[in-house]
Amino acid sequence: MRKVTRRSHPPERRRARRLAGPEPPTLVAAGARLVREPSGEVTRWVLADPEGNEFRTFAPRPIG
């Protein structure tokens, strides 16, 4: 039987990949509907796609 080895990227690449993605205003311009904006300690936007499915998005954090 063959042993499977998991490959891992350096932490910097993983962190950069996690932060990639459109910002909330870009998603709204593409057709998403704003359900709730961040306020106080809540740092996420709640948006809904055209079919009404809600999802959360966060502002990008700086790498470093």
Secondary structure as UniProt FT lines:
FT   HELIX           11..19
FT   HELIX           24..29
FT   TURN            30..31
FT   STRAND          33..36
FT   TURN            40..41
FT   STRAND          44..48
FT   TURN            50..51
FT   STRAND          54..58
//
